[in-house]
């Protein structure tokens, strides 16, 4: 059944494309946080092992929320690793050693990249595409990611 929520099909398609890229970014970052959780080494292992676990759990929820937002505007979410790798702005390759500092730097860079992407699309979804709901959703997600980026940055001082 067609979605009738007061936004044209053309606009919901454009919004879904924005969200699909965001979903891919969230999933790639989730995978990178899992990698850090599994493979971190060093004297701070247990602390960072738990820290990275909290990050990937948060990212799992974020990815689920993005996919559900796509469904709520009438579009299907991409759900394959291949599609995520084609859509993401991030790289899946890790250039760091298995130290907490290396993983934190890499994750911070990715969080900041996602924050910039979200920020670029908040006004676009509201003003150009007529979807205040997605704009509000993006704002909340951006704020969550900004807080996480601050926490990551604080480890690097």
N, CA, C and O atoms as a GROMACS GRO file, in nm:
protein
  628
    1UNK      N    1   0.085  -0.118   0.000
    1UNK     CA    2   0.000   0.000   0.000
    1UNK      C    3   0.089   0.124   0.000
    1UNK      O    4   0.190   0.130   0.070
    2UNK      N    5   0.052   0.221  -0.078
    2UNK     CA    6   0.130   0.344  -0.091
    2UNK      C    7   0.127   0.425   0.040
    2UNK      O    8   0.028   0.425   0.113
    3UNK      N    9   0.237   0.492   0.066
    3UNK     CA   10   0.247   0.579   0.183
    3UNK      C   11   0.190   0.715   0.148
    3UNK      O   12   0.228   0.775   0.048
    4UNK      N   13   0.098   0.765   0.231
    4UNK     CA   14   0.035   0.894   0.209
    4UNK      C   15   0.056   0.978   0.335
    4UNK      O   16  -0.029   0.979   0.424
    5UNK      N   17   0.168   1.049   0.340
    5UNK     CA   18   0.204   1.125   0.461
    5UNK      C   19   0.225   1.273   0.434
    5UNK      O   20   0.280   1.345   0.518
    6UNK      N   21   0.181   1.319   0.317
    6UNK     CA   22   0.191   1.461   0.285
    6UNK      C   23   0.324   1.503   0.225
    6UNK      O   24   0.354   1.622   0.218
    7UNK      N   25   0.403   1.406   0.182
    7UNK     CA   26   0.531   1.434   0.115
    7UNK      C   27   0.527   1.361  -0.019
    7UNK      O   28   0.491   1.243  -0.024
    8UNK      N   29   0.563   1.429  -0.125
    8UNK     CA   30   0.556   1.367  -0.258
    8UNK      C   31   0.647   1.245  -0.267
    8UNK      O   32   0.746   1.234  -0.194
    9UNK      N   33   0.612   1.155  -0.357
    9UNK     CA   34   0.694   1.035  -0.380
    9UNK      C   35   0.835   1.074  -0.422
    9UNK      O   36   0.933   1.011  -0.380
   10UNK      N   37   0.846   1.177  -0.504
   10UNK     CA   38   0.977   1.224  -0.548
   10UNK      C   39   1.062   1.266  -0.428
   10UNK      O   40   1.180   1.234  -0.421
   11UNK      N   41   1.000   1.338  -0.335
   11UNK     CA   42   1.074   1.386  -0.218
   11UNK      C   43   1.107   1.272  -0.121
   11UNK      O   44   1.216   1.270  -0.064
   12UNK      N   45   1.014   1.178  -0.100
   12UNK     CA   46   1.046   1.068  -0.010
   12UNK      C   47   1.158   0.982  -0.069
   12UNK      O   48   1.238   0.924   0.004
   13UNK      N   49   1.163   0.972  -0.201
   13UNK     CA   50   1.272   0.898  -0.266
   13UNK      C   51   1.405   0.968  -0.238
   13UNK      O   52   1.504   0.901  -0.207
   14UNK      N   53   1.409   1.100  -0.251
   14UNK     CA   54   1.532   1.175  -0.224
   14UNK      C   55   1.573   1.162  -0.078
   14UNK      O   56   1.692   1.149  -0.047
   15UNK      N   57   1.476   1.166   0.012
   15UNK     CA   58   1.503   1.151   0.155
   15UNK      C   59   1.557   1.011   0.183
   15UNK      O   60   1.652   0.994   0.259
   16UNK      N   61   1.495   0.911   0.121
   16UNK     CA   62   1.539   0.772   0.138
   16UNK      C   63   1.683   0.754   0.090
   16UNK      O   64   1.758   0.677   0.149
   17UNK      N   65   1.721   0.823  -0.015
   17UNK     CA   66   1.860   0.814  -0.063
   17UNK      C   67   1.958   0.874   0.039
   17UNK      O   68   2.066   0.820   0.060
   18UNK      N   69   1.919   0.984   0.101
   18UNK     CA   70   2.002   1.043   0.207
   18UNK      C   71   2.014   0.945   0.324
   18UNK      O   72   2.123   0.922   0.376
   19UNK      N   73   1.900   0.888   0.363
   19UNK     CA   74   1.900   0.795   0.476
   19UNK      C   75   1.974   0.666   0.445
   19UNK      O   76   2.037   0.608   0.533
   20UNK      N   77   1.968   0.619   0.321
   20UNK     CA   78   2.040   0.496   0.283
   20UNK      C   79   2.191   0.515   0.300
   20UNK      O   80   2.260   0.425   0.348
   21UNK      N   81   2.240   0.630   0.260
   21UNK     CA   82   2.384   0.658   0.277
   21UNK      C   83   2.418   0.667   0.425
   21UNK      O   84   2.523   0.618   0.467
   22UNK      N   85   2.332   0.728   0.502
   22UNK     CA   86   2.353   0.738   0.646
   22UNK      C   87   2.350   0.599   0.709
   22UNK      O   88   2.433   0.569   0.795
   23UNK      N   89   2.256   0.516   0.669
   23UNK     CA   90   2.248   0.380   0.721
   23UNK      C   91   2.376   0.303   0.691
   23UNK      O   92   2.428   0.232   0.777
   24UNK      N   93   2.425   0.318   0.570
   24UNK     CA   94   2.550   0.251   0.533
   24UNK      C   95   2.665   0.299   0.622
   24UNK      O   96   2.745   0.219   0.670
   25UNK      N   97   2.673   0.430   0.643
   25UNK     CA   98   2.778   0.485   0.730
   25UNK      C   99   2.765   0.430   0.872
   25UNK      O  100   2.865   0.391   0.933
   26UNK      N  101   2.644   0.428   0.924
   26UNK     CA  102   2.621   0.377   1.060
   26UNK      C  103   2.663   0.231   1.070
   26UNK      O  104   2.724   0.191   1.170
   27UNK      N  105   2.631   0.152   0.969
   27UNK     CA  106   2.663   0.009   0.974
   27UNK      C  107   2.813  -0.016   0.961
   27UNK      O  108   2.868  -0.102   1.030
   28UNK      N  109   2.878   0.059   0.875
   28UNK     CA  110   3.024   0.045   0.863
   28UNK      C  111   3.090   0.087   0.994
   28UNK      O  112   3.183   0.021   1.040
   29UNK      N  113   3.045   0.197   1.052
   29UNK     CA  114   3.103   0.241   1.180
   29UNK      C  115   3.074   0.139   1.290
   29UNK      O  116   3.160   0.113   1.374
   30UNK      N  117   2.955   0.083   1.291
   30UNK     CA  118   2.920  -0.025   1.385
   30UNK      C  119   3.021  -0.139   1.374
   30UNK      O  120   3.071  -0.190   1.474
   31UNK      N  121   3.051  -0.179   1.251
   31UNK     CA  122   3.145  -0.289   1.228
   31UNK      C  123   3.285  -0.252   1.276
   31UNK      O  124   3.356  -0.336   1.332
   32UNK      N  125   3.323  -0.128   1.255
   32UNK     CA  126   3.455  -0.083   1.300
   32UNK      C  127   3.464  -0.078   1.454
   32UNK      O  128   3.568  -0.107   1.512
   33UNK      N  129   3.354  -0.041   1.518
   33UNK     CA  130   3.352  -0.043   1.664
   33UNK      C  131   3.357  -0.187   1.716
   33UNK      O  132   3.422  -0.214   1.818
   34UNK      N  133   3.291  -0.277   1.648
   34UNK     CA  134   3.299  -0.420   1.682
   34UNK      C  135   3.443  -0.470   1.668
   34UNK      O  136   3.494  -0.541   1.754
   35UNK      N  137   3.507  -0.431   1.559
   35UNK     CA  138   3.645  -0.468   1.537
   35UNK      C  139   3.733  -0.419   1.653
   35UNK      O  140   3.817  -0.494   1.705
   36UNK      N  141   3.714  -0.295   1.693
   36UNK     CA  142   3.791  -0.240   1.804
   36UNK      C  143   3.764  -0.318   1.932
   36UNK      O  144   3.857  -0.349   2.007
   37UNK      N  145   3.639  -0.351   1.957
   37UNK     CA  146   3.600  -0.429   2.075
   37UNK      C  147   3.669  -0.565   2.076
   37UNK      O  148   3.721  -0.609   2.178
   38UNK      N  149   3.669  -0.632   1.963
   38UNK     CA  150   3.726  -0.766   1.954
   38UNK      C  151   3.879  -0.766   1.959
   38UNK      O  152   3.940  -0.858   2.014
   39UNK      N  153   3.941  -0.664   1.901
   39UNK     CA  154   4.084  -0.672   1.874
   39UNK      C  155   4.172  -0.574   1.950
   39UNK      O  156   4.294  -0.577   1.932
   40UNK      N  157   4.117  -0.490   2.033
   40UNK     CA  158   4.199  -0.395   2.108
   40UNK      C  159   4.296  -0.471   2.199
   40UNK      O  160   4.262  -0.574   2.256
   41UNK      N  161   4.416  -0.416   2.210
   41UNK     CA  162   4.519  -0.474   2.296
   41UNK      C  163   4.584  -0.362   2.376
   41UNK      O  164   4.580  -0.246   2.336
   42UNK      N  165   4.643  -0.398   2.487
   42UNK     CA  166   4.717  -0.301   2.565
   42UNK      C  167   4.679  -0.305   2.712
   42UNK      O  168   4.590  -0.381   2.751
   43UNK      N  169   4.746  -0.224   2.792
   43UNK     CA  170   4.722  -0.225   2.936
   43UNK      C  171   4.583  -0.177   2.975
   43UNK      O  172   4.536  -0.204   3.086
   44UNK      N  173   4.516  -0.106   2.884
   44UNK     CA  174   4.380  -0.058   2.912
   44UNK      C  175   4.275  -0.146   2.843
   44UNK      O  176   4.163  -0.102   2.818
   45UNK      N  177   4.313  -0.269   2.814
   45UNK     CA  178   4.226  -0.360   2.738
   45UNK      C  179   4.084  -0.366   2.793
   45UNK      O  180   3.988  -0.339   2.720
   46UNK      N  181   4.068  -0.403   2.920
   46UNK     CA  182   3.933  -0.427   2.972
   46UNK      C  183   3.847  -0.302   2.967
   46UNK      O  184   3.730  -0.308   2.929
   47UNK      N  185   3.904  -0.190   3.004
   47UNK     CA  186   3.830  -0.064   3.002
   47UNK      C  187   3.784  -0.030   2.859
   47UNK      O  188   3.668   0.004   2.837
   48UNK      N  189   3.874  -0.040   2.765
   48UNK     CA  190   3.840  -0.004   2.626
   48UNK      C  191   3.755  -0.112   2.560
   48UNK      O  192   3.672  -0.080   2.475
   49UNK      N  193   3.774  -0.237   2.598
   49UNK     CA  194   3.689  -0.345   2.548
   49UNK      C  195   3.542  -0.314   2.581
   49UNK      O  196   3.455  -0.328   2.496
   50UNK      N  197   3.518  -0.273   2.702
   50UNK     CA  198   3.382  -0.236   2.745
   50UNK      C  199   3.336  -0.106   2.678
   50UNK      O  200   3.220  -0.094   2.639
   51UNK      N  201   3.426  -0.011   2.664
   51UNK     CA  202   3.393   0.117   2.600
   51UNK      C  203   3.350   0.095   2.455
   51UNK      O  204   3.249   0.150   2.410
   52UNK      N  205   3.427   0.015   2.381
   52UNK     CA  206   3.393  -0.012   2.241
   52UNK      C  207   3.262  -0.092   2.230
   52UNK      O  208   3.188  -0.076   2.133
   53UNK      N  209   3.235  -0.176   2.328
   53UNK     CA  210   3.108  -0.249   2.329
   53UNK      C  211   2.991  -0.152   2.341
   53UNK      O  212   2.891  -0.165   2.272
   54UNK      N  213   3.004  -0.054   2.430
   54UNK     CA  214   2.899   0.048   2.444
   54UNK      C  215   2.879   0.125   2.314
   54UNK      O  216   2.766   0.157   2.276
   55UNK      N  217   2.990   0.154   2.244
   55UNK     CA  218   2.979   0.225   2.116
   55UNK      C  219   2.904   0.143   2.013
   55UNK      O  220   2.813   0.195   1.947
   56UNK      N  221   2.940   0.015   1.997
   56UNK     CA  222   2.873  -0.061   1.892
   56UNK      C  223   2.727  -0.088   1.927
   56UNK      O  224   2.643  -0.099   1.837
   57UNK      N  225   2.696  -0.099   2.055
   57UNK     CA  226   2.554  -0.115   2.092
   57UNK      C  227   2.475   0.011   2.057
   57UNK      O  228   2.362   0.002   2.009
   58UNK      N  229   2.534   0.127   2.082
   58UNK     CA  230   2.470   0.254   2.047
   58UNK      C  231   2.452   0.265   1.896
   58UNK      O  232   2.347   0.309   1.848
   59UNK      N  233   2.554   0.225   1.821
   59UNK     CA  234   2.547   0.232   1.674
   59UNK      C  235   2.447   0.133   1.617
   59UNK      O  236   2.384   0.161   1.515
   60UNK      N  237   2.432   0.019   1.681
   60UNK     CA  238   2.331  -0.077   1.636
   60UNK      C  239   2.191  -0.016   1.647
   60UNK      O  240   2.109  -0.032   1.557
   61UNK      N  241   2.166   0.053   1.757
   61UNK     CA  242   2.038   0.121   1.774
   61UNK      C  243   2.020   0.233   1.672
   61UNK      O  244   1.911   0.251   1.617
   62UNK      N  245   2.126   0.308   1.646
   62UNK     CA  246   2.119   0.416   1.548
   62UNK      C  247   2.086   0.362   1.409
   62UNK      O  248   2.000   0.416   1.340
   63UNK      N  249   2.156   0.257   1.370
   63UNK     CA  250   2.131   0.198   1.238
   63UNK      C  251   1.987   0.149   1.228
   63UNK      O  252   1.922   0.170   1.126
   64UNK      N  253   1.938   0.085   1.332
   64UNK     CA  254   1.800   0.037   1.331
   64UNK      C  255   1.702   0.154   1.318
   64UNK      O  256   1.602   0.144   1.246
   65UNK      N  257   1.729   0.262   1.387
   65UNK     CA  258   1.641   0.380   1.380
   65UNK      C  259   1.641   0.441   1.240
   65UNK      O  260   1.536   0.484   1.192
   66UNK      N  261   1.758   0.446   1.176
   66UNK     CA  262   1.764   0.501   1.040
   66UNK      C  263   1.684   0.413   0.945
   66UNK      O  264   1.607   0.463   0.863
   67UNK      N  265   1.701   0.281   0.956
   67UNK     CA  266   1.626   0.189   0.869
   67UNK      C  267   1.476   0.202   0.892
   67UNK      O  268   1.398   0.201   0.797
   68UNK      N  269   1.435   0.215   1.017
   68UNK     CA  270   1.293   0.230   1.047
   68UNK      C  271   1.239   0.364   0.997
   68UNK      O  272   1.123   0.373   0.957
   69UNK      N  273   1.322   0.467   0.999
   69UNK     CA  274   1.279   0.596   0.943
   69UNK      C  275   1.253   0.582   0.794
   69UNK      O  276   1.156   0.637   0.741
   70UNK      N  277   1.341   0.508   0.726
   70UNK     CA  278   1.322   0.484   0.582
   70UNK      C  279   1.189   0.413   0.558
   70UNK      O  280   1.114   0.450   0.468
   71UNK      N  281   1.160   0.311   0.639
   71UNK     CA  282   1.036   0.237   0.622
   71UNK      C  283   0.915   0.326   0.651
   71UNK      O  284   0.812   0.313   0.586
   72UNK      N  285   0.928   0.415   0.748
   72UNK     CA  286   0.814   0.500   0.785
   72UNK      C  287   0.778   0.600   0.677
   72UNK      O  288   0.666   0.650   0.674
   73UNK      N  289   0.871   0.631   0.588
   73UNK     CA  290   0.840   0.721   0.476
   73UNK      C  291   0.814   0.642   0.348
   73UNK      O  292   0.802   0.700   0.240
   74UNK      N  293   0.804   0.509   0.360
   74UNK     CA  294   0.759   0.428   0.248
   74UNK      C  295   0.867   0.367   0.161
   74UNK      O  296   0.839   0.329   0.047
   75UNK      N  297   0.988   0.356   0.210
   75UNK     CA  298   1.097   0.300   0.129
   75UNK      C  299   1.166   0.187   0.204
   75UNK      O  300   1.166   0.182   0.327
   76UNK      N  301   1.226   0.098   0.127
   76UNK     CA  302   1.299  -0.013   0.186
   76UNK      C  303   1.442   0.030   0.219
   76UNK      O  304   1.502   0.110   0.149
   77UNK      N  305   1.493  -0.027   0.326
   77UNK     CA  306   1.630   0.002   0.368
   77UNK      C  307   1.726  -0.096   0.299
   77UNK      O  308   1.694  -0.214   0.286
   78UNK      N  309   1.841  -0.047   0.255
   78UNK     CA  310   1.942  -0.141   0.204
   78UNK      C  311   1.983  -0.232   0.320
   78UNK      O  312   1.989  -0.189   0.436
   79UNK      N  313   2.012  -0.357   0.288
   79UNK     CA  314   2.040  -0.451   0.398
   79UNK      C  315   2.143  -0.556   0.360
   79UNK      O  316   2.141  -0.668   0.412
   80UNK      N  317   2.233  -0.520   0.271
   80UNK     CA  318   2.341  -0.613   0.238
   80UNK      C  319   2.475  -0.542   0.259
   80UNK      O  320   2.484  -0.420   0.249
   81UNK      N  321   2.576  -0.621   0.289
   81UNK     CA  322   2.708  -0.563   0.306
   81UNK      C  323   2.755  -0.496   0.178
   81UNK      O  324   2.818  -0.391   0.182
   82UNK      N  325   2.724  -0.558   0.065
   82UNK     CA  326   2.762  -0.501  -0.064
   82UNK      C  327   2.700  -0.362  -0.082
   82UNK      O  328   2.768  -0.268  -0.123
   83UNK      N  329   2.571  -0.350  -0.053
   83UNK     CA  330   2.506  -0.219  -0.070
   83UNK      C  331   2.562  -0.117   0.028
   83UNK      O  332   2.580  -0.001  -0.008
   84UNK      N  333   2.591  -0.159   0.151
   84UNK     CA  334   2.649  -0.065   0.247
   84UNK      C  335   2.784  -0.014   0.199
   84UNK      O  336   2.812   0.106   0.210
   85UNK      N  337   2.867  -0.103   0.146
   85UNK     CA  338   2.999  -0.061   0.098
   85UNK      C  339   2.990   0.029  -0.024
   85UNK      O  340   3.077   0.113  -0.046
   86UNK      N  341   2.885   0.012  -0.104
   86UNK     CA  342   2.866   0.100  -0.220
   86UNK      C  343   2.814   0.237  -0.180
   86UNK      O  344   2.843   0.336  -0.246
   87UNK      N  345   2.739   0.244  -0.071
   87UNK     CA  346   2.675   0.368  -0.030
   87UNK      C  347   2.756   0.451   0.070
   87UNK      O  348   2.739   0.573   0.077
   88UNK      N  349   2.841   0.388   0.147
   88UNK     CA  350   2.907   0.457   0.258
   88UNK      C  351   3.006   0.564   0.213
   88UNK      O  352   3.063   0.558   0.104
   89UNK      N  353   3.022   0.662   0.300
   89UNK     CA  354   3.125   0.765   0.282
   89UNK      C  355   3.254   0.723   0.351
   89UNK      O  356   3.360   0.783   0.329
   90UNK      N  357   3.246   0.621   0.434
   90UNK     CA  358   3.358   0.578   0.516
   90UNK      C  359   3.437   0.469   0.444
   90UNK      O  360   3.391   0.412   0.345
   91UNK      N  361   3.555   0.442   0.495
   91UNK     CA  362   3.633   0.330   0.446
   91UNK      C  363   3.625   0.219   0.549
   91UNK      O  364   3.627   0.246   0.670
   92UNK      N  365   3.616   0.096   0.504
   92UNK     CA  366   3.610  -0.013   0.600
   92UNK      C  367   3.749  -0.055   0.647
   92UNK      O  368   3.761  -0.127   0.746
   93UNK      N  369   3.850  -0.011   0.578
   93UNK     CA  370   3.985  -0.051   0.612
   93UNK      C  371   4.035   0.025   0.734
   93UNK      O  372   4.016   0.145   0.748
   94UNK      N  373   4.099  -0.049   0.820
   94UNK     CA  374   4.157   0.011   0.939
   94UNK      C  375   4.305   0.034   0.915
   94UNK      O  376   4.377  -0.057   0.874
   95UNK      N  377   4.350   0.154   0.941
   95UNK     CA  378   4.491   0.186   0.924
   95UNK      C  379   4.566   0.186   1.055
   95UNK      O  380   4.685   0.217   1.060
   96UNK      N  381   4.496   0.152   1.162
   96UNK     CA  382   4.557   0.162   1.293
   96UNK      C  383   4.606   0.027   1.344
   96UNK      O  384   4.566  -0.079   1.296
   97UNK      N  385   4.694   0.037   1.442
   97UNK     CA  386   4.735  -0.082   1.515
   97UNK      C  387   4.621  -0.117   1.609
   97UNK      O  388   4.520  -0.047   1.614
   98UNK      N  389   4.636  -0.223   1.683
   98UNK     CA  390   4.528  -0.266   1.771
   98UNK      C  391   4.532  -0.198   1.908
   98UNK      O  392   4.498  -0.259   2.009
   99UNK      N  393   4.573  -0.073   1.910
   99UNK     CA  394   4.577   0.002   2.035
   99UNK      C  395   4.448   0.081   2.051
   99UNK      O  396   4.382   0.115   1.953
  100UNK      N  397   4.413   0.109   2.175
  100UNK     CA  398   4.291   0.186   2.199
  100UNK      C  399   4.302   0.324   2.135
  100UNK      O  400   4.205   0.373   2.077
  101UNK      N  401   4.418   0.386   2.145
  101UNK     CA  402   4.435   0.520   2.088
  101UNK      C  403   4.417   0.518   1.937
  101UNK      O  404   4.354   0.608   1.881
  102UNK      N  405   4.472   0.418   1.870
  102UNK     CA  406   4.456   0.407   1.725
  102UNK      C  407   4.310   0.389   1.685
  102UNK      O  408   4.262   0.454   1.592
  103UNK      N  409   4.242   0.300   1.755
  103UNK     CA  410   4.099   0.279   1.724
  103UNK      C  411   4.017   0.404   1.754
  103UNK      O  412   3.928   0.440   1.677
  104UNK      N  413   4.047   0.470   1.864
  104UNK     CA  414   3.971   0.590   1.901
  104UNK      C  415   3.989   0.699   1.797
  104UNK      O  416   3.892   0.764   1.759
  105UNK      N  417   4.111   0.720   1.750
  105UNK     CA  418   4.134   0.821   1.646
  105UNK      C  419   4.054   0.789   1.520
  105UNK      O  420   3.992   0.877   1.461
  106UNK      N  421   4.057   0.665   1.480
  106UNK     CA  422   3.987   0.625   1.359
  106UNK      C  423   3.834   0.639   1.374
  106UNK      O  424   3.766   0.689   1.285
  107UNK      N  425   3.783   0.594   1.488
  107UNK     CA  426   3.639   0.606   1.512
  107UNK      C  427   3.597   0.752   1.520
  107UNK      O  428   3.492   0.789   1.468
  108UNK      N  429   3.678   0.834   1.584
  108UNK     CA  430   3.647   0.977   1.593
  108UNK      C  431   3.638   1.039   1.454
  108UNK      O  432   3.545   1.115   1.426
  109UNK      N  433   3.732   1.008   1.368
  109UNK     CA  434   3.730   1.062   1.231
  109UNK      C  435   3.600   1.022   1.161
  109UNK      O  436   3.538   1.104   1.092
  110UNK      N  437   3.558   0.898   1.180
  110UNK     CA  438   3.435   0.852   1.116
  110UNK      C  439   3.311   0.917   1.176
  110UNK      O  440   3.220   0.956   1.103
  111UNK      N  441   3.307   0.929   1.308
  111UNK     CA  442   3.194   0.998   1.371
  111UNK      C  443   3.183   1.141   1.318
  111UNK      O  444   3.074   1.187   1.284
  112UNK      N  445   3.296   1.210   1.311
  112UNK     CA  446   3.293   1.348   1.263
  112UNK      C  447   3.247   1.356   1.118
  112UNK      O  448   3.177   1.450   1.080
  113UNK      N  449   3.286   1.260   1.036
  113UNK     CA  450   3.241   1.256   0.897
  113UNK      C  451   3.090   1.238   0.889
  113UNK      O  452   3.023   1.304   0.809
  114UNK      N  453   3.036   1.151   0.972
  114UNK     CA  454   2.891   1.130   0.975
  114UNK      C  455   2.819   1.255   1.025
  114UNK      O  456   2.715   1.292   0.971
  115UNK      N  457   2.874   1.318   1.127
  115UNK     CA  458   2.814   1.441   1.180
  115UNK      C  459   2.804   1.547   1.070
  115UNK      O  460   2.701   1.612   1.055
  116UNK      N  461   2.910   1.563   0.995
  116UNK     CA  462   2.910   1.661   0.885
  116UNK      C  463   2.804   1.624   0.782
  116UNK      O  464   2.730   1.711   0.736
  117UNK      N  465   2.796   1.497   0.746
  117UNK     CA  466   2.695   1.453   0.648
  117UNK      C  467   2.553   1.480   0.699
  117UNK      O  468   2.468   1.530   0.625
  118UNK      N  469   2.529   1.448   0.824
  118UNK     CA  470   2.396   1.473   0.881
  118UNK      C  471   2.366   1.622   0.880
  118UNK      O  472   2.259   1.664   0.837
  119UNK      N  473   2.462   1.702   0.927
  119UNK     CA  474   2.441   1.847   0.934
  119UNK      C  475   2.407   1.905   0.796
  119UNK      O  476   2.323   1.994   0.784
  120UNK      N  477   2.473   1.853   0.692
  120UNK     CA  478   2.447   1.900   0.555
  120UNK      C  479   2.306   1.868   0.508
  120UNK      O  480   2.257   1.929   0.413
  121UNK      N  481   2.241   1.772   0.572
  121UNK     CA  482   2.110   1.727   0.524
  121UNK      C  483   1.993   1.764   0.614
  121UNK      O  484   1.878   1.735   0.579
  122UNK      N  485   2.018   1.826   0.727
  122UNK     CA  486   1.909   1.863   0.818
  122UNK      C  487   1.816   1.966   0.752
  122UNK      O  488   1.695   1.943   0.744
  123UNK      N  489   1.871   2.075   0.706
  123UNK     CA  490   1.787   2.178   0.644
  123UNK      C  491   1.732   2.132   0.509
  123UNK      O  492   1.619   2.166   0.472
  124UNK      N  493   1.810   2.054   0.437
  124UNK     CA  494   1.764   2.003   0.307
  124UNK      C  495   1.637   1.920   0.323
  124UNK      O  496   1.542   1.937   0.247
  125UNK      N  497   1.636   1.831   0.423
  125UNK     CA  498   1.518   1.746   0.439
  125UNK      C  499   1.397   1.829   0.482
  125UNK      O  500   1.285   1.801   0.439
  126UNK      N  501   1.418   1.929   0.566
  126UNK     CA  502   1.305   2.011   0.612
  126UNK      C  503   1.260   2.112   0.507
  126UNK      O  504   1.143   2.118   0.471
  127UNK      N  505   1.355   2.190   0.459
  127UNK     CA  506   1.320   2.303   0.373
  127UNK      C  507   1.300   2.265   0.226
  127UNK      O  508   1.203   2.308   0.164
  128UNK      N  509   1.390   2.186   0.172
  128UNK     CA  510   1.381   2.153   0.029
  128UNK      C  511   1.289   2.035   0.001
  128UNK      O  512   1.225   2.029  -0.104
  129UNK      N  513   1.282   1.940   0.096
  129UNK     CA  514   1.206   1.817   0.070
  129UNK      C  515   1.079   1.806   0.153
  129UNK      O  516   1.004   1.710   0.138
  130UNK      N  517   1.054   1.904   0.240
  130UNK     CA  518   0.928   1.911   0.313
  130UNK      C  519   0.908   1.805   0.420
  130UNK      O  520   0.794   1.766   0.448
  131UNK      N  521   1.016   1.757   0.480
  131UNK     CA  522   1.004   1.652   0.580
  131UNK      C  523   1.067   1.696   0.712
  131UNK      O  524   1.183   1.667   0.740
  132UNK      N  525   0.988   1.765   0.792
  132UNK     CA  526   1.035   1.812   0.922
  132UNK      C  527   1.064   1.695   1.015
  132UNK      O  528   1.151   1.705   1.102
  133UNK      N  529   0.992   1.584   0.999
  133UNK     CA  530   1.014   1.467   1.083
  133UNK      C  531   1.153   1.410   1.065
  133UNK      O  532   1.222   1.381   1.163
  134UNK      N  533   1.195   1.393   0.940
  134UNK     CA  534   1.330   1.342   0.916
  134UNK      C  535   1.433   1.444   0.960
  134UNK      O  536   1.538   1.406   1.011
  135UNK      N  537   1.406   1.570   0.939
  135UNK     CA  538   1.499   1.674   0.984
  135UNK      C  539   1.518   1.666   1.135
  135UNK      O  540   1.631   1.675   1.184
  136UNK      N  541   1.409   1.651   1.208
  136UNK     CA  542   1.416   1.639   1.353
  136UNK      C  543   1.490   1.512   1.393
  136UNK      O  544   1.573   1.514   1.484
  137UNK      N  545   1.462   1.401   1.324
  137UNK     CA  546   1.531   1.275   1.350
  137UNK      C  547   1.681   1.291   1.330
  137UNK      O  548   1.761   1.247   1.413
  138UNK      N  549   1.719   1.355   1.220
  138UNK     CA  550   1.861   1.376   1.191
  138UNK      C  551   1.927   1.464   1.296
  138UNK      O  552   2.041   1.439   1.336
  139UNK      N  553   1.856   1.567   1.341
  139UNK     CA  554   1.910   1.655   1.444
  139UNK      C  555   1.939   1.578   1.572
  139UNK      O  556   2.046   1.595   1.631
  140UNK      N  557   1.847   1.493   1.614
  140UNK     CA  558   1.868   1.413   1.735
  140UNK      C  559   1.984   1.317   1.720
  140UNK      O  560   2.064   1.301   1.812
  141UNK      N  561   1.994   1.254   1.605
  141UNK     CA  562   2.104   1.161   1.580
  141UNK      C  563   2.238   1.235   1.578
  141UNK      O  564   2.337   1.187   1.631
  142UNK      N  565   2.239   1.352   1.516
  142UNK     CA  566   2.360   1.433   1.512
  142UNK      C  567   2.405   1.470   1.654
  142UNK      O  568   2.524   1.462   1.686
  143UNK      N  569   2.310   1.510   1.737
  143UNK     CA  570   2.343   1.547   1.875
  143UNK      C  571   2.402   1.428   1.951
  143UNK      O  572   2.497   1.443   2.027
  144UNK      N  573   2.344   1.309   1.930
  144UNK     CA  574   2.398   1.188   1.994
  144UNK      C  575   2.541   1.163   1.948
  144UNK      O  576   2.629   1.132   2.029
  145UNK      N  577   2.565   1.175   1.818
  145UNK     CA  578   2.698   1.150   1.764
  145UNK      C  579   2.798   1.258   1.808
  145UNK      O  580   2.916   1.229   1.828
  146UNK      N  581   2.751   1.381   1.821
  146UNK     CA  582   2.840   1.487   1.870
  146UNK      C  583   2.886   1.456   2.013
  146UNK      O  584   3.002   1.479   2.048
  147UNK      N  585   2.796   1.404   2.095
  147UNK     CA  586   2.833   1.369   2.232
  147UNK      C  587   2.936   1.256   2.232
  147UNK      O  588   3.034   1.260   2.306
  148UNK      N  589   2.914   1.156   2.148
  148UNK     CA  590   3.009   1.045   2.140
  148UNK      C  591   3.144   1.093   2.088
  148UNK      O  592   3.249   1.051   2.138
  149UNK      N  593   3.143   1.182   1.988
  149UNK     CA  594   3.268   1.236   1.935
  149UNK      C  595   3.344   1.313   2.043
  149UNK      O  596   3.467   1.303   2.052
  150UNK      N  597   3.273   1.386   2.125
  150UNK     CA  598   3.336   1.458   2.236
  150UNK      C  599   3.402   1.359   2.332
  150UNK      O  600   3.515   1.382   2.377
  151UNK      N  601   3.333   1.249   2.362
  151UNK     CA  602   3.391   1.148   2.452
  151UNK      C  603   3.514   1.084   2.390
  151UNK      O  604   3.614   1.062   2.459
  152UNK      N  605   3.508   1.053   2.262
  152UNK     CA  606   3.625   0.996   2.194
  152UNK      C  607   3.741   1.095   2.196
  152UNK      O  608   3.855   1.058   2.226
  153UNK      N  609   3.712   1.220   2.164
  153UNK     CA  610   3.814   1.325   2.163
  153UNK      C  611   3.879   1.341   2.299
  153UNK      O  612   3.998   1.366   2.308
  154UNK      N  613   3.800   1.325   2.404
  154UNK     CA  614   3.851   1.340   2.540
  154UNK      C  615   3.954   1.233   2.576
  154UNK      O  616   4.037   1.255   2.664
  155UNK      N  617   3.948   1.120   2.512
  155UNK     CA  618   4.048   1.014   2.534
  155UNK      C  619   4.183   1.049   2.473
  155UNK      O  620   4.285   0.991   2.510
  156UNK      N  621   4.184   1.142   2.381
  156UNK     CA  622   4.306   1.171   2.305
  156UNK      C  623   4.385   1.289   2.357
  156UNK      O  624   4.488   1.325   2.300
  157UNK      N  625   4.339   1.350   2.464
  157UNK     CA  626   4.407   1.468   2.520
  157UNK      C  627   4.536   1.428   2.588
  157UNK      O  628   4.607   1.514   2.641
   0.00000   0.00000   0.00000
